[in-house]
Amino acid sequence: MRKFNHVGIPTTITKEGEIYVEGMKLFLTDFSKSENKIEFLRFEDGSTMPEILKTHAHIAYEVPCLETAMEGKNVVLEPFQGGEGLMCAFIEEEGIAIELMCFDKN
């Protein structure tokens, strides 16, 4: 079962409090500090992130198991460490990216 977590919106405008993710050539804001659970993403030239993430908003859901949630789906970004105790992946559904987030239950 999916549980809503946040919405990600690509932007070209510098946002207050954004952090830089060097490996992804990406600046992003902390959605947990947004009243509306919005994460803004600003990509640098040369970012290797999938085009759909650079051009479309995404919806993020918490899932109990990444592998199960990804089964039979169009995967646009394979699983990666999204933070301590968090694994993420992106799939495409209904023409947009869907972020799947799996938190370590330990």
ZADO-1210 file (C-alpha; in nm, 4 decimals, padded with zeros to 6 digits):
<atoms>
<atom x="00.0000" y="00.0000" z="00.0000" code="MET" pos="1"/>
<atom x="00.1284" y="00.3471" z="-00.0868" code="ARG" pos="2"/>
<atom x="00.1262" y="00.6365" z="00.1594" code="LYS" pos="3"/>
<atom x="00.1631" y="00.9931" z="00.0277" code="PHE" pos="4"/>
<atom x="00.4908" y="01.1615" z="00.1308" code="ASN" pos="5"/>
<atom x="00.5534" y="01.4710" z="-00.0859" code="HIS" pos="6"/>
<atom x="00.5367" y="01.6388" z="-00.4274" code="VAL" pos="7"/>
<atom x="00.8528" y="01.7278" z="-00.6194" code="GLY" pos="8"/>
<atom x="00.8503" y="02.0241" z="-00.8563" code="ILE" pos="9"/>
<atom x="01.1350" y="02.1067" z="-01.0937" code="PRO" pos="10"/>
<atom x="01.2357" y="02.4732" z="-01.1027" code="THR" pos="11"/>
<atom x="01.5033" y="02.6993" z="-01.2461" code="THR" pos="12"/>
<atom x="01.4729" y="02.9455" z="-00.9568" code="ILE" pos="13"/>
<atom x="01.7081" y="02.9320" z="-00.6573" code="THR" pos="14"/>
<atom x="01.5064" y="02.8506" z="-00.3440" code="LYS" pos="15"/>
<atom x="01.5903" y="02.9427" z="00.0141" code="GLU" pos="16"/>
<atom x="01.7395" y="02.6538" z="00.2105" code="GLY" pos="17"/>
<atom x="01.8168" y="02.4333" z="-00.0891" code="GLU" pos="18"/>
<atom x="02.0956" y="02.1794" z="-00.0531" code="ILE" pos="19"/>
<atom x="02.3284" y="02.0476" z="-00.3220" code="TYR" pos="20"/>
<atom x="02.3492" y="01.6795" z="-00.4143" code="VAL" pos="21"/>
<atom x="02.6814" y="01.6588" z="-00.5966" code="GLU" pos="22"/>
<atom x="02.6461" y="01.3144" z="-00.7550" code="GLY" pos="23"/>
<atom x="02.3159" y="01.4143" z="-00.9129" code="MET" pos="24"/>
<atom x="02.4094" y="01.7759" z="-00.9984" code="LYS" pos="25"/>
<atom x="02.0929" y="01.8803" z="-00.8245" code="LEU" pos="26"/>
<atom x="01.9807" y="02.1395" z="-00.5710" code="PHE" pos="27"/>
<atom x="01.6736" y="02.0500" z="-00.3668" code="LEU" pos="28"/>
<atom x="01.4676" y="02.1790" z="-00.0786" code="THR" pos="29"/>
<atom x="01.3593" y="01.9839" z="00.2283" code="ASP" pos="30"/>
<atom x="00.9941" y="01.8886" z="00.1791" code="PHE" pos="31"/>
<atom x="00.9588" y="01.8168" z="00.5527" code="SER" pos="32"/>
<atom x="00.9975" y="02.1922" z="00.6127" code="LYS" pos="33"/>
<atom x="00.7211" y="02.2782" z="00.3650" code="SER" pos="34"/>
<atom x="00.3678" y="02.3198" z="00.4939" code="GLU" pos="35"/>
<atom x="00.2448" y="02.1642" z="00.1681" code="ASN" pos="36"/>
<atom x="00.5103" y="01.8888" z="00.1503" code="LYS" pos="37"/>
<atom x="00.6720" y="02.0412" z="-00.1620" code="ILE" pos="38"/>
<atom x="01.0266" y="01.9580" z="-00.2673" code="GLU" pos="39"/>
<atom x="01.1735" y="02.1922" z="-00.5276" code="PHE" pos="40"/>
<atom x="01.4417" y="02.0459" z="-00.7572" code="LEU" pos="41"/>
<atom x="01.6841" y="02.2636" z="-00.9526" code="ARG" pos="42"/>
<atom x="01.9106" y="02.0738" z="-01.1923" code="PHE" pos="43"/>
<atom x="02.2555" y="02.1851" z="-01.3062" code="GLU" pos="44"/>
<atom x="02.3607" y="02.1514" z="-01.6683" code="ASP" pos="45"/>
<atom x="02.4989" y="01.8040" z="-01.7183" code="GLY" pos="46"/>
<atom x="02.2769" y="01.6378" z="-01.4584" code="SER" pos="47"/>
<atom x="02.2311" y="01.2735" z="-01.5506" code="THR" pos="48"/>
<atom x="01.8929" y="01.2534" z="-01.3792" code="MET" pos="49"/>
<atom x="01.6111" y="01.1257" z="-01.6060" code="PRO" pos="50"/>
<atom x="01.4520" y="01.3896" z="-01.8281" code="GLU" pos="51"/>
<atom x="01.1060" y="01.3204" z="-01.6855" code="ILE" pos="52"/>
<atom x="01.2294" y="01.4368" z="-01.3417" code="LEU" pos="53"/>
<atom x="01.3753" y="01.7531" z="-01.4906" code="LYS" pos="54"/>
<atom x="01.0584" y="01.8479" z="-01.6781" code="THR" pos="55"/>
<atom x="00.7620" y="01.7111" z="-01.4795" code="HIS" pos="56"/>
<atom x="00.6476" y="01.7232" z="-01.1188" code="ALA" pos="57"/>
<atom x="00.6589" y="01.3938" z="-00.9308" code="HIS" pos="58"/>
<atom x="00.4593" y="01.2411" z="-00.6481" code="ILE" pos="59"/>
<atom x="00.6414" y="01.0507" z="-00.3734" code="ALA" pos="60"/>
<atom x="00.4914" y="00.7621" z="-00.1811" code="TYR" pos="61"/>
<atom x="00.6201" y="00.5525" z="00.1057" code="GLU" pos="62"/>
<atom x="00.6044" y="00.1805" z="00.0291" code="VAL" pos="63"/>
<atom x="00.6827" y="-00.1215" z="00.2483" code="PRO" pos="64"/>
<atom x="00.9026" y="-00.2901" z="-00.0177" code="CYS" pos="65"/>
<atom x="01.0719" y="-00.1246" z="-00.3180" code="LEU" pos="66"/>
<atom x="01.1087" y="-00.4465" z="-00.5135" code="GLU" pos="67"/>
<atom x="00.7392" y="-00.5299" z="-00.4852" code="THR" pos="68"/>
<atom x="00.6316" y="-00.1734" z="-00.5708" code="ALA" pos="69"/>
<atom x="00.8596" y="-00.1711" z="-00.8781" code="MET" pos="70"/>
<atom x="00.7438" y="-00.5097" z="-01.0094" code="GLU" pos="71"/>
<atom x="00.6128" y="-00.4823" z="-01.3664" code="GLY" pos="72"/>
<atom x="00.6584" y="-00.1027" z="-01.3698" code="LYS" pos="73"/>
<atom x="00.8538" y="00.1223" z="-01.6070" code="ASN" pos="74"/>
<atom x="01.1572" y="00.2029" z="-01.3883" code="VAL" pos="75"/>
<atom x="01.3130" y="00.5408" z="-01.4716" code="VAL" pos="76"/>
<atom x="01.5675" y="00.5486" z="-01.1865" code="LEU" pos="77"/>
<atom x="01.6950" y="00.2347" z="-01.0176" code="GLU" pos="78"/>
<atom x="01.7040" y="00.2145" z="-00.6357" code="PRO" pos="79"/>
<atom x="01.9464" y="00.4493" z="-00.4599" code="PHE" pos="80"/>
<atom x="02.0249" y="00.5594" z="-00.1052" code="GLN" pos="81"/>
<atom x="01.8033" y="00.8621" z="-00.0391" code="GLY" pos="82"/>
<atom x="01.9302" y="00.9237" z="00.3117" code="GLY" pos="83"/>
<atom x="02.0091" y="00.7311" z="00.6248" code="GLU" pos="84"/>
<atom x="01.7679" y="00.4393" z="00.6454" code="GLY" pos="85"/>
<atom x="01.5951" y="00.5344" z="00.3185" code="LEU" pos="86"/>
<atom x="01.6026" y="00.3709" z="-00.0239" code="MET" pos="87"/>
<atom x="01.4293" y="00.5378" z="-00.3192" code="CYS" pos="88"/>
<atom x="01.3496" y="00.4576" z="-00.6815" code="ALA" pos="89"/>
<atom x="01.1458" y="00.6249" z="-00.9545" code="PHE" pos="90"/>
<atom x="00.8910" y="00.4645" z="-01.1829" code="ILE" pos="91"/>
<atom x="00.6707" y="00.6211" z="-01.4507" code="GLU" pos="92"/>
<atom x="00.2928" y="00.6083" z="-01.4255" code="GLU" pos="93"/>
<atom x="00.0330" y="00.8188" z="-01.6061" code="GLU" pos="94"/>
<atom x="00.3088" y="01.0130" z="-01.7821" code="GLY" pos="95"/>
<atom x="00.4874" y="01.1395" z="-01.4688" code="ILE" pos="96"/>
<atom x="00.7544" y="01.0102" z="-01.2355" code="ALA" pos="97"/>
<atom x="00.6455" y="00.8442" z="-00.9146" code="ILE" pos="98"/>
<atom x="00.9023" y="00.8278" z="-00.6354" code="GLU" pos="99"/>
<atom x="00.8914" y="00.5164" z="-00.4233" code="LEU" pos="100"/>
<atom x="01.0403" y="00.5561" z="-00.0759" code="MET" pos="101"/>
<atom x="01.1187" y="00.2649" z="00.1541" code="CYS" pos="102"/>
<atom x="01.2265" y="00.3470" z="00.5105" code="PHE" pos="103"/>
<atom x="01.4307" y="00.0993" z="00.7120" code="ASP" pos="104"/>
<atom x="01.2067" y="-00.0260" z="00.9903" code="LYS" pos="105"/>
<atom x="01.4976" y="-00.0948" z="01.2315" code="ASN" pos="106"/>
</atoms>
